[in-house]
Amino acid sequence: RKAEEALRHAHAALEMRIRERTAELTRANADLHAEVTQRQHTEAQLTTALHQKDVLFREVHHRVKNNLQIISSLLSLLSRYISDPQTLQTFNDTRNRIQAMALIHGVLDQANDFARVDFARYLQQLTTHLCHSYGMNANAMAIQTHAQDIWLKTEAAVACGLIVHELVSNALKHGFPNGRAGEIHVSMNHKNRQYRLTVTDNGIGLPAEFNLHTTTSLGFKLVLALANQLSGHLEFESHGG
């Protein structure tokens, strides 16, 4: 009889422990469910916020591109009232610089990464625009670009794009007189976090007296300033192009 009573007490104690443990597990499960629900809600909010940020960035780049194109169009309209060739050239150069910056925002507007620019794609669009702007015959003038796997921060891409704009424009305007055929090559490569941007052509070359640091050319002064802005330096050679 004592053994049976002890067994009943043990059984009752076990049932009580099971009920207590079950209650603990129920509370823990409820807490876990509440935490999972909260995390899902937070993740949904983050996803919405990221989507809104992407939409905002895309809208910003789209509007900047459109505004720059409007400025370019206004300069184009104003240029129709300019008769002085040198002033007209200055207007057109300024309009092309603005268009070069607009192309950057156009590339970003079409991309999924708003912090970096696919420089190869940008170079292709920029050089194509310059050929059209200067009325170059595609059969007479070939521009080759190469910048495989080069992604630049927006600020660096704008500066490099303007450098390319100035050097390619200079080659197109002065390197191939009287409809002379030729080639221009633009490339960028990198090694150990050092980038090298190269623009070459097979035109008539720079004047023998050309001095990079004393030239009065606004374009070359701009190239020097942009190179300094990028903590870079500029080198040039002129022999057979």
Phi, psi and chi 1 to 4 in degrees:
 res  aa     phi    psi   chi1   chi2   chi3   chi4
   1 ARG       -  -43.3 -177.6  177.1  -64.7  177.8
   2 LYS   -61.7  -36.1  -71.4 -177.9  179.4 -179.9
   3 ALA   -66.8  -39.4      -      -      -      -
   4 GLU   -66.8  -41.4  -69.4  178.4   -3.6      -
   5 GLU   -64.4  -41.4 -173.0  175.8  -13.8      -
   6 ALA   -62.7  -38.1      -      -      -      -
   7 LEU   -65.8  -39.7 -175.2   59.8      -      -
   8 ARG   -65.1  -41.9  -76.2 -163.2  -61.1  -90.0
   9 HIS   -61.5  -42.1  -78.2  -57.3      -      -
  10 ALA   -65.4  -40.8      -      -      -      -
  11 HIS   -64.1  -43.0 -175.6   70.7      -      -
  12 ALA   -64.0  -42.2      -      -      -      -
  13 ALA   -63.1  -38.8      -      -      -      -
  14 LEU   -65.7  -43.0 -179.8   60.1      -      -
  15 GLU   -62.1  -42.2  -73.0 -176.4  -17.0      -
  16 MET   -60.6  -42.9  179.4   64.2   71.3      -
  17 ARG   -64.9  -38.5 -178.4   57.4 -177.3  161.4
  18 ILE   -64.8  -42.5  -70.5  172.9      -      -
  19 ARG   -64.2  -40.8  -74.9 -164.5  -66.0  -90.0
  20 GLU   -64.4  -43.5  -70.0  174.6   -7.5      -
  21 ARG   -66.6  -38.4 -174.1   57.4  178.2  162.5
  22 THR   -63.3  -41.3  -59.9      -      -      -
  23 ALA   -63.4  -41.3      -      -      -      -
  24 GLU   -61.9  -44.8  -69.8  174.9    1.3      -
  25 LEU   -64.7  -36.9  -70.6  173.3      -      -
  26 THR   -63.9  -44.3  -59.6      -      -      -
  27 ARG   -64.6  -41.7  -71.8 -167.5  -62.9  -89.1
  28 ALA   -64.4  -40.3      -      -      -      -
  29 ASN   -64.6  -40.4 -175.4   60.1      -      -
  30 ALA   -64.0  -41.8      -      -      -      -
  31 ASP   -64.0  -42.4  -68.4  -18.2      -      -
  32 LEU   -63.4  -42.4 -179.9   60.5      -      -
  33 HIS   -62.4  -41.0  178.8   72.6      -      -
  34 ALA   -65.0  -39.2      -      -      -      -
  35 GLU   -67.0  -42.6 -176.4  178.2  -11.0      -
  36 VAL   -62.5  -42.9  168.9      -      -      -
  37 THR   -61.4  -42.6  -59.2      -      -      -
  38 GLN   -64.7  -41.3  179.8   60.4   39.5      -
  39 ARG   -65.4  -40.0  -72.7 -170.4  177.8 -174.6
  40 GLN   -63.1  -39.8  -71.3  174.6  -20.5      -
  41 HIS   -64.8  -42.6  178.8   66.5      -      -
  42 THR   -64.8  -43.1  -58.6      -      -      -
  43 GLU   -62.4  -39.1  -72.2  176.1    0.8      -
  44 ALA   -63.9  -40.4      -      -      -      -
  45 GLN   -64.6  -41.8  -72.5 -179.3  -40.7      -
  46 LEU   -64.5  -41.5  -72.5  173.0      -      -
  47 THR   -61.6  -42.8  -60.1      -      -      -
  48 THR   -64.1  -42.8  -59.6      -      -      -
  49 ALA   -63.9  -42.3      -      -      -      -
  50 LEU   -64.0  -40.9  -72.9  171.7      -      -
  51 HIS   -62.8  -43.8  175.8   68.7      -      -
  52 GLN   -63.4  -37.8  -69.2  174.6  -18.8      -
  53 LYS   -64.6  -43.9 -174.4 -168.4   75.2  169.6
  54 ASP   -61.3  -43.0  -72.9  -14.6      -      -
  55 VAL   -62.1  -41.4  170.6      -      -      -
  56 LEU   -64.5  -47.0  176.9   60.5      -      -
  57 PHE   -59.8  -44.2  -86.6  129.1      -      -
  58 ARG   -61.8  -41.6 -167.0  177.7  -60.6  -81.7
  59 GLU   -65.9  -40.3  179.0   65.8   17.4      -
  60 VAL   -61.7  -50.0  166.3      -      -      -
  61 HIS   -63.7  -37.3  -73.8  -62.2      -      -
  62 HIS   -63.1  -44.1 -176.9   70.7      -      -
  63 ARG   -69.8  -40.4  -68.6 -167.0  179.4 -169.5
  64 VAL   -60.7  -44.9  170.0      -      -      -
  65 LYS   -59.1  -46.6  178.2 -167.8   69.5  173.3
  66 ASN   -63.9  -41.1  -73.5  -11.5      -      -
  67 ASN   -65.3  -41.0  -72.1  -21.1      -      -
  68 LEU   -65.4  -37.3  -71.1  171.4      -      -
  69 GLN   -67.8  -34.6  -72.5  176.8  -22.9      -
  70 ILE   -64.3  -44.0  -71.7  172.1      -      -
  71 ILE   -61.0  -42.7  -65.1  171.9      -      -
  72 SER   -60.8  -41.7  176.3      -      -      -
  73 SER   -66.4  -39.4  -63.3      -      -      -
  74 LEU   -62.9  -42.6  -72.5  173.1      -      -
  75 LEU   -63.8  -37.3  -70.5  174.3      -      -
  76 SER   -63.4  -41.6 -179.8      -      -      -
  77 LEU   -65.5  -43.2  -72.0  172.2      -      -
  78 LEU   -64.2  -33.6  -72.2  171.2      -      -
  79 SER   -63.9  -22.0   68.0      -      -      -
  80 ARG   -66.7  -18.8  -61.7  177.7 -175.8  178.4
  81 TYR  -100.4    9.1  -59.7   93.6      -      -
  82 ILE  -104.6  125.9  -62.0  174.1      -      -
  83 SER  -101.8  -24.8   56.3      -      -      -
  84 ASP   -72.4  121.5  179.2   63.0      -      -
  85 PRO   -58.5  -40.4  -23.0   33.8      -      -
  86 GLN   -68.6  -42.1 -173.4  170.9   -4.0      -
  87 THR   -64.8  -39.5  -55.6      -      -      -
  88 LEU   -63.1  -41.0  179.6   60.2      -      -
  89 GLN   -63.7  -39.6 -175.4   61.8   62.8      -
  90 THR   -62.2  -42.3  -60.2      -      -      -
  91 PHE   -61.1  -46.5 -107.7   72.5      -      -
  92 ASN   -66.3  -37.6  -71.8  -26.3      -      -
  93 ASP   -63.5  -42.9  -71.8  -16.5      -      -
  94 THR   -63.5  -42.0  -58.9      -      -      -
  95 ARG   -62.6  -39.9 -178.9  167.7   57.9   86.1
  96 ASN   -68.2  -34.7  -77.9  -30.7      -      -
  97 ARG   -64.6  -41.8  -70.7  174.8 -175.1  127.1
  98 ILE   -64.1  -40.3  -68.7  170.8      -      -
  99 GLN   -65.5  -34.0 -170.0   62.0   33.5      -
 100 ALA   -62.8  -39.2      -      -      -      -
 101 MET   -71.9  -36.1  -69.9 -174.7  -75.3      -
 102 ALA   -63.4  -35.3      -      -      -      -
 103 LEU   -63.0  -35.6  -74.4  172.5      -      -
 104 ILE   -58.0  -49.3  -77.8  -80.5      -      -
 105 HIS   -69.5  -26.8  -67.4  -79.1      -      -
 106 GLY   -67.5  -41.1      -      -      -      -
 107 VAL   -64.4  -42.8  170.3      -      -      -
 108 LEU   -66.5  -35.6  -71.0  169.7      -      -
 109 ASP   -62.5  -29.2 -173.6   24.5      -      -
 110 GLN   -95.1   -4.9  -60.6  166.1    9.5      -
 111 ALA   -99.7  169.7      -      -      -      -
 112 ASN   -97.6  -13.1  -66.6  -39.5      -      -
 113 ASP  -112.0  112.3 -172.1  -18.4      -      -
 114 PHE   -92.8   -2.1  -59.4  105.4      -      -
 115 ALA   -96.1  -20.0      -      -      -      -
 116 ARG  -131.4  151.0  -57.6 -176.4  -54.3  158.7
 117 VAL  -111.5  132.9  175.2      -      -      -
 118 ASP   -73.8   97.6 -178.9   -9.4      -      -
 119 PHE   -67.8  -30.9 -160.2   62.5      -      -
 120 ALA   -62.5  -45.7      -      -      -      -
 121 ARG   -64.2  -42.1 -178.4  177.6 -180.0 -177.1
 122 TYR   -64.4  -43.2  172.8   58.7      -      -
 123 LEU   -59.0  -42.1  -84.9 -176.3      -      -
 124 GLN   -61.1  -45.3 -176.4   61.0   50.7      -
 125 GLN   -67.5  -40.5  -67.2 -172.8   13.3      -
 126 LEU   -65.1  -47.2  176.7   59.4      -      -
 127 THR   -68.7  -34.7   53.1      -      -      -
 128 THR   -63.6  -43.3  -61.3      -      -      -
 129 HIS   -60.7  -42.7  162.1   71.6      -      -
 130 LEU   -65.1  -40.1  -73.0  171.0      -      -
 131 CYS   -60.4  -44.5  -85.8      -      -      -
 132 HIS   -66.1  -41.1  -68.7  161.7      -      -
 133 SER   -62.3  -38.9  177.7      -      -      -
 134 TYR   -94.6    8.6  -72.4   98.7      -      -
 135 GLY    62.8   38.1      -      -      -      -
 136 MET   -79.7  140.4  -67.7  -64.1  159.5      -
 137 ASN   -78.5  120.9 -173.8  -25.1      -      -
 138 ALA   -60.5  -26.5      -      -      -      -
 139 ASN   -78.1  -24.9  -65.3  -36.6      -      -
 140 ALA   -96.0  -28.7      -      -      -      -
 141 MET  -125.1  123.8  179.3   60.9   61.3      -
 142 ALA  -115.6  130.0      -      -      -      -
 143 ILE  -117.7  119.4  -59.1 -175.5      -      -
 144 GLN  -106.2  136.2  -56.5  -67.2  -29.2      -
 145 THR  -124.2  147.5   61.9      -      -      -
 146 HIS  -150.7  117.6 -179.1   78.5      -      -
 147 ALA  -153.5   53.6      -      -      -      -
 148 GLN   -62.6  131.3 -173.5  175.9    1.8      -
 149 ASP    58.8   33.8  -62.8  -34.0      -      -
 150 ILE  -103.9  115.9  -60.5  -70.4      -      -
 151 TRP  -121.4  123.9  -68.2   79.8      -      -
 152 LEU  -117.8  149.7  -59.6  178.5      -      -
 153 LYS   -61.8  152.1  -68.1 -177.9  178.1  179.2
 154 THR   -54.8  -45.4  -54.5      -      -      -
 155 GLU   -62.3  -41.9  -63.4   81.9   -2.1      -
 156 ALA   -69.0  -37.4      -      -      -      -
 157 ALA   -64.7  -39.7      -      -      -      -
 158 VAL   -62.6  -46.4  169.7      -      -      -
 159 ALA   -63.2  -45.8      -      -      -      -
 160 CYS   -65.4  -37.8  -70.9      -      -      -
 161 GLY   -62.6  -40.7      -      -      -      -
 162 LEU   -68.5  -35.8  -72.8  172.5      -      -
 163 ILE   -61.8  -48.3  -72.1  173.9      -      -
 164 VAL   -59.8  -42.7  171.1      -      -      -
 165 HIS   -56.3  -48.2  170.9  -87.3      -      -
 166 GLU   -65.2  -43.8  -63.9  -56.1  -39.3      -
 167 LEU   -72.5  -41.2  -62.8  179.0      -      -
 168 VAL   -69.1  -40.1  172.1      -      -      -
 169 SER   -60.3  -43.2  -65.6      -      -      -
 170 ASN   -61.5  -41.9 -173.5   74.4      -      -
 171 ALA   -65.3  -42.7      -      -      -      -
 172 LEU   -66.2  -37.6  -69.3  172.9      -      -
 173 LYS   -78.1  -36.3  -73.2 -171.2  -69.2 -174.9
 174 HIS  -121.6  -16.9  -53.3  -63.4      -      -
 175 GLY   -84.6  -17.0      -      -      -      -
 176 PHE  -135.0   71.6  -55.4   92.3      -      -
 177 PRO   -70.9  157.6   26.4  -33.5      -      -
 178 ASN    57.5   36.7  -55.8  -43.2      -      -
 179 GLY    71.6   19.0      -      -      -      -
 180 ARG   -60.9  136.0  172.3  174.9  170.2  165.9
 181 ALA   -78.5  157.9      -      -      -      -
 182 GLY   179.8 -173.0      -      -      -      -
 183 GLU  -136.1  146.5  -63.5  179.6   -5.7      -
 184 ILE  -127.7  133.8  -61.7  174.5      -      -
 185 HIS  -119.5  131.2  -65.8  -94.9      -      -
 186 VAL  -124.5  125.8 -176.0      -      -      -
 187 SER  -143.9  156.4   64.4      -      -      -
 188 MET  -139.8  135.3  176.7  178.9  -85.6      -
 189 ASN  -137.7  167.5   54.4   58.3      -      -
 190 HIS  -145.4  151.1   66.8   99.7      -      -
 191 LYS  -154.4  128.4 -177.2  178.4 -178.8 -179.2
 192 ASN    52.4   45.6  -61.3  -32.5      -      -
 193 ARG    66.2   14.3  -61.2  178.4   62.2   83.2
 194 GLN  -107.9  132.0  -65.8  -66.9  -45.8      -
 195 TYR  -111.8  140.4  -71.0   76.2      -      -
 196 ARG  -125.8  118.7 -175.5  178.1 -176.1   88.1
 197 LEU  -105.7  125.0  174.8   63.2      -      -
 198 THR  -126.3  132.4  -52.8      -      -      -
 199 VAL  -125.7  120.5  179.7      -      -      -
 200 THR  -131.0  155.9   63.5      -      -      -
 201 ASP  -148.2  166.5   67.6   74.1      -      -
 202 ASN  -113.1   37.1   60.4   -6.6      -      -
 203 GLY   -83.1 -153.7      -      -      -      -
 204 ILE   -81.1  -10.0   61.6  173.6      -      -
 205 GLY    85.8  171.9      -      -      -      -
 206 LEU   -79.0  156.8  -68.2  165.3      -      -
 207 PRO   -59.5  149.1  -22.6   32.9      -      -
 208 ALA   -60.1  -31.5      -      -      -      -
 209 GLU   -88.0    4.7   68.2  -82.4    7.7      -
 210 PHE   -63.2  131.6  176.8   79.4      -      -
 211 ASN  -129.5  119.5 -174.0  -48.4      -      -
 212 LEU   -59.4  -34.6 -178.8   62.5      -      -
 213 HIS   -93.9   -7.0  -61.7  -76.2      -      -
 214 THR  -118.8   -0.7   60.6      -      -      -
 215 THR   -62.9  147.3  178.8      -      -      -
 216 THR   -93.9    0.6   58.4      -      -      -
 217 SER   -65.2  122.6  165.4      -      -      -
 218 LEU   -60.9  -38.9  174.7   61.7      -      -
 219 GLY   -60.2  -47.5      -      -      -      -
 220 PHE   -69.5  -34.5  -83.3  109.7      -      -
 221 LYS   -62.9  -38.8  -72.8 -177.7  176.7  179.7
 222 LEU   -66.0  -40.6 -178.9   58.0      -      -
 223 VAL   -61.9  -43.8  168.6      -      -      -
 224 LEU   -61.4  -44.7  -84.3  171.4      -      -
 225 ALA   -63.3  -41.2      -      -      -      -
 226 LEU   -68.9  -38.3  -70.5  166.4      -      -
 227 ALA   -62.7  -42.1      -      -      -      -
 228 ASN   -64.1  -39.4  -71.1  -28.7      -      -
 229 GLN   -59.7  -33.9  177.3 -177.0  -44.1      -
 230 LEU   -88.7    8.2  -67.9  166.0      -      -
 231 SER    57.6   36.8  -60.1      -      -      -
 232 GLY  -114.6 -175.9      -      -      -      -
 233 HIS  -138.7  159.6   65.8  -82.3      -      -
 234 LEU  -114.5  133.1 -170.2   64.1      -      -
 235 GLU  -125.3  146.0  -59.9  173.4   -7.9      -
 236 PHE  -143.2  149.6   78.1   95.3      -      -
 237 GLU  -134.9  148.0  -61.4  176.4    3.5      -
 238 SER  -141.5   96.0 -174.9      -      -      -
 239 HIS  -152.5  107.2   45.5   78.5      -      -
 240 GLY    69.8   34.4      -      -      -      -
 241 GLY   138.6      -      -      -      -      -
